[in-house]
Amino acid sequence: MATIPTYNERENIRELVERILALGDNIELVVADDDSPDGTWQVVEEMSKSNPAIHLLHRKKIKGAGAPEKMRFILLSPVRRFNH
């Protein structure tokens, strides 16, 4: 599982997500977006509808780049549980 913190990355997020997922078949990706005004979270939400390996954490209260790493431990267990 990979976690990507984002803010105003609409122009880059699609290519970044596609490149990460191309690294292997067993990759799960959580994109934690701090309510980007450019709509980054909307692009990720659209992508997640067609790819179950993409997960969006749309955070309306900005918490900064380090917060997704702290959340990784919370998110990791439930995702793995559903894959078995």
N, C-alpha and C positions, 0 to 999 in steps of 0.2 A: 504494500500500500504506500502510496505517495500522497503527501499533502502539499498543496500550493496555496500560499496566501496571495491574494490579489487585491489590487486597487487601481482602477482606471487602466486596465489592460485589454480593452475590447479589441484593439487592433492586433494584439499578439496572442490572445488566449487560445483561439482555435488551433493555430499551428502548434503551439506549445503542448496542448492536450493531445493532439494527434501524434506528435513525436514521442511523447512519453508512452502512450499506449502501444505504439509500434515496437517498443522494446521487448514485448513479450505478451503471451496470451493470458497470464495469470495476474495482470496488474489491475489493481483497483486504485482509483484516483479521487481524492477529495479536494475540491476547490473551495477554499474558504474566502469568500469575498466580503469586504467591509462596505457593502452598499454603494458600490462604485457609481458615481453620477453619470458615467459614460455608458452604463448598461452592461458591464462585463458579466455580471451575474445572469443577465438575461440570455447572453450567448451560451453560457455554461448550462443553464436550465434547458435551453433548446437542444443542446448536444446530448444531455442526459436522457432525454426522452427516447432517443434512438440507440443509446448505448448504456446498458446497465452497469458498466464498469466505471462510469462517471457519476460522481455524487457532488451535489452542491450544498454548501453550508453558507447560506445567505445571512450574514450578520448585520443587522440594522444598527447596532451600536458598535462603532469602530473600536477595535481592541488592539490593533497593531500587528506587525508581522510575526512576532513571537507567539501569539496566542494559538494559532493552529497547531504548533508543535506540542503545546500543552494538551490540546484536545485530541491529539493522535491516539493517546492511550485509551481514551473513552471510546473513540470511533472504531478502533481496531478490533476489539473483541466482538461486537455485534456483527460486523461485516463478515468476519471469518466464520462465525456461527452459522450464518445463512448459506455459506458456500459449501458446507459439508452435508 
